[in-house]
């Protein structure tokens, strides 16, 4: 059974940092582009960051660029999102995802991702 399990969410004050982790099991995703998305209450899930299989290419939404960093450890089948300078508007449920293709590029479209975690809540207080 393929699973993606996020951890590391929680409550933090504005300006603080959190590091999200995503553990993959059931198969390896070392050749898949991976990504992070987030969802605000009553809104569609939106793209946050993506990383290609090697980690050599990354992409970010404008709202997090310069504050968040996506990385991966293929040996451990892990994906990470380092979030710095957090703002109250970053409060959301964060999801990790694995793209269905071996494209070698970053992927921004939610529909391209086949595997999803259950999400982890991030709350930033002002």
Secondary structure, DSSP 8 states (H G I E B T S, - for coil): --EEEEE--EEEETT--EEEEEEEESS--TTS-EEEEEE-TTS--EEEEEE-TTSS-EEE-TTTTTTEEEEEETTTTEEEEEE-S--GGG-EEEEEEEESS--SS----GGGEEEE---EEEEEE-
